[in-house]
Amino acid sequence: MNHEWSTSTFLSRLREASRSELLQLGIERNYSPHQSLLQQGDLSRHVLLLTRGVVKVTASSESGDNVLLAVRIAGDLVGEMAAFENLPRSGTVVACNEVTARIIQLHSLETFLAQKPDAMKAVLRMLSARLRWANRRRIDYRSYDAPTRFARVLAELGQAYAQPMPGEGGKRRVLDVTLTQKELASLAGLALPTAEKSLATLTALGLVQCSYRNITICDVPRLLEFAKLGGENPY
């Protein structure tokens, strides 16, 4: 495992030789903050391997509502659903900051996966983790109150993407991705006013702190306990 890549990502699950080969495929491209990498409804068949930065995956409903589906970081693969299924893009991928990605055509990826069993296994694990996330949100909707559901989303985002603060022993972590309360509400399946109240509850309990740019998890073990997640990690 190459510790340059977060352990939640696709690249971290590859053997070093496979990872090096994959990082040579396709064409490298840089994206500016707020620039779209992929567009919902597009018929393109390539995938993107993120090598720097953070992106948001969003989708627009027929009513015009924009919903945050996921956050992806360097080391993640995006755009694989449309490529593998030969269907239009189900979401839009937007750069949160300066992003670099490798544009890999489907035939190149399929050839690579056929020759690298560890990479095929990593793809299956990645897809399983993303399905588990979606299933968990459906279960949460029927099983927990709003503050707990909101806490579960923050805790899982924190486990996968937050950076530990120096000298805190991993207890305090910063989710340094700019997410609006509306976007967090959509991840938790909550109406915006309900999400705002839930965030206020978690803040009053000293579990999180919010600023314009990021969210700080003040006490990871306590947040996990409140969220009824224990030590489990969905990734």
N, C-alpha and C positions, 0 to 999 in steps of 0.2 A: 504494500500500500504506500502510495506517495502522499505524505502528509501535507503537501502543498494544496491538495484538494480537500474540501470538507468531506467528512465521512458520510454525509447524507447524499452525496452526489454520484452520478453515474461513473465519472472518471475514477473516483476513489476505489471502485469495486473491480477495476481491471488490473490484470497483471502488468508489470512495468513494460514488458515488450509490446503487449497489445495496446497499452495506453500511448506509447511513443508512436506506434504505427498509425493509430487513429488520429493523432494530432498532426499527422502529415497529410491526411485526406482533405480534399476540397480546397476551397479558396478562403483565405482570411479576409474579414471585413470589419471595419470599425463603425460604431454607431454613436451618435450624440444623445445626450439626455432627452427623453420624450420622443425620440424617433422610433417609428414602428419597424420591427424586424420581420414580422409576419402579420398578415391582415385577415381578419375573419371573412370567410366566404371565398378566399382566393383558392385557385385550383393548382397551385404549384406543388411539386412533389419532393422538394428537398427538405432536409432537416438541418437544424442549427446546433452546433456544439459550442456552448458558451465557454470561453476561456478567460474572460475578465468581466467583472461588473455584475449587476443585478437587473433582472427584468420582472415585469408584471405580466401575467396572463389574464386577459379580461375577455368578456363576451357581452354582446348587446342583445337584449331580447326584442321581440317584435313590438313591445310597448315602448321601446326606447331606453329602458333601464340598462345601465352599464354595471356589470357584476364582476368583481375580482374573483378569479378562479384559483390562482396560485401565484406563488413567488418562486422564481428560479435564480440560481446563482452560478458563478463560474464552476465548471465541472459538470453541469447539467446538460441534458439533451432536450431540445424542444422541437415541436413540429412533427413528432413521430406518428401521432394518431392519423392525421390526414395522409401522410406518406404511406403508411402501412395499409390503411383502409381504402385508399384511392377515392377519398371523399373531400369535399371542400373543407377549408380550415374552420375549426369549430370555435376559435378564439383569436384575439389579436395579442401579439407580444410586443410590449413597449419597453424601451430602455429606461431604467430609473437613474442611471448615471452613465459615465463613459463605459461602453460595452464593446468587447471584441468577441467575435464568433467565427467559427469555420462553417462555411456553407457546403454541405455534403449532399450530393445527389443520391437518390434512393438506391440506384443500382450499385453505387460504390459502397454504400453502407451494407447492403444485402450481401455483397461479395465478401466484405470484411467479416460480417457475422458468421457466414458459412465457414470461414477458415479459422475462426477464433471461438472455440466453445466457451471460454471464460467470458467473452464479450456477449455472446448470446445469453448466457446465464445472467449476466449483469443487466441486460435489457429486460429480461423476465422479472428480475427482482425489482427493478425500477417501476415497471408497469404495475406489479403487485402492490408496491408501496403506495402508488398514486390511487389505485382502486381502494386500498384500505383506508386512505384519507377520506375519500368520497363516502365510503360506507359508514365510516365513523361519524361523519357529519349528519347522516340520515338517522343513525341511532341516537345521537345526542339530542336531536330535535324532539324525540319522544321520551327521552329518559331524564333530562336535566333541566333545571331552571335556567333563566337567561344569564345570570352572572357566572354560573358554572360552565355553560356552553362557551361564553366569551373567554373565560379563563382557559378552557381546554384548547381553543384555537391559539391563544397567545403562548401557552406552554409548549405546544407542538411546534409553532413557528420558532420559538426560542431554542428548542432542542436542535432543530435542523439548521437554523440560519444565524442565530444571535452570536455576537462575539463577547467572550468573557472580559470583564474589566480587570486591569492589572492589579494584583495584590488582593483580590477578593476571593481567590480559591474557587472560582467558578460559581460562586453563590449569586453574584450580580452580573447580569449580562445585558448587552445593548443590542436591540434589534434595529440596526442602523439602515433600515429600508424605509423610505418615506411612504407610509400607508395612512390614508385618511381614515377617519372613523367610519365613514360610509363604506369604504372598502373592507375594513375589519368586520363591520356588521354583515356584509354580504358573505364573507367567509363563514361566519357563525350562523348564518341563516336568521338574522335578527333584523327587525325594523330599526332604523337609525335612532329614534328616541330611546328605544330599549337598550341598544348598544351603548349609547351615551350614559345611561343610568348604570349599566353594568360596569363600564370603565370607571365611573365615579366610585362605585362600590369597591372595586379592586384597589383603586388609588387610596381610598380612605382606610383600607386595611393594611396599607403599606406594602402591597405586593408589586405594584408597578408605579412608574412615574412617566408622564408624557411631556413631550415638548413638540415644537413645530416640526422638527426634523426626524425624531425617532421616539421609540418607546424603550424604556429601561425596565427590565425585570429585576426588582430589588432583592428578591429572595426566591431563588429557583426552587429549593425544596418545599417552601411553604406554598408557592404557587401550584406546584405539582400536587401537593396534598389537597389544596382547595379544589383543584380541577379533577380530583379523584383519578389521577393518572398514575400515582405511585412512581416507580422508576422506569416504567415502560416507555419505549421510544418507537413511534409509528414508522420510523425509517430503518 
